[in-house]
Amino acid sequence: MPINTSWNDTVISTAPSMGMQLVLDLTLKRESEFVLEAPAYHLHYWTTDKNLITHTVVVKPVDGPYLFEEQNVIRSQQPYTLFYP
């Protein structure tokens, strides 16, 4: 999940992940889990006025969460493509 904020008059942005994301559990009562985060990327555009516009493009939704013990889940997923026709 991308994060966008400002700090000292500067825009800060983290790019989305192309892989798995750990499930946050601050209670420590659940087993360790991960989700196959929807692959995404940032697309940047510089305007003629020298402004930067950033779009977050989600490529494909995915299922989850999965327990780490289910190792055959990752291999059974269909490979995704970055661009659809």
N, C-alpha and C positions, 0 to 999 in steps of 0.2 A: 504494500500500500504506500503510495507516494505521500510525502509530507511537504507542505508548503507553508512558509512563514516569512516574516521579515525580522531583521536584526541589524541594528546600526545603519538604518537606511539602505539595506541591501536585501534583496530577495534570496531566500535559501530554499532549495528544492531537492528532495531526494528522488531518484528515479525508481520506478517500480521494479520489482523482481521478475526475472524470467524463470524462476524455479520455485522451490517450496518455501513455505513460511511456517515458523514454529507457532503453535497455539499457546497463547499466554495464559498461565494458570498461577496466580500468586498465592493460592491456597495450598498448593502442593498435594492436593487430594486426588487429582486425576493423573493417569499415566501420561507420559510424554507423547504428544501427538503433533502431527503436521498437516497442513493442507497444501494441495498443489495450487498455488496461487495462479490466478489467471495471468498468463504472460502479457506483458504490456511494455510500452516504451514511451519516451518523451519525444515529441516532434517540435522542433524550435523553428520559429520564423522571425527574421529581422525585418521590420517594416522600413519603408523609405524614410520615416521620421526617426530612425534608430531606436525604435522600441522593440523589445523582445517579447514575442507571444509564444507561450508554451502550451501544447496540447498533450494530454495523457491519453494514449490510444490503447485500449484493451483489445488484445488479439483474439482470445478465445476463453470462454468460461470453463471452469473445471469443477470436479466433485471433491468432497472431503468433509470432515477431517478423517485421517487414517492413523491408526496406531503404528508405531515404528516396527512392531513385530510382523506386520503384514507386508513382508518384503515383496511378495508377488504382485502387489497392487500397482507399483510403479511400472513394472515390466508389462502389465496387462493393459495399461493406458495406450490409446492410439496416439501415435506421434502427431504433434500439431505443426501446422505450417504458420509462418509469420504473416503471410498475406493470402487473402482469399480472392479467387478470381471474380 
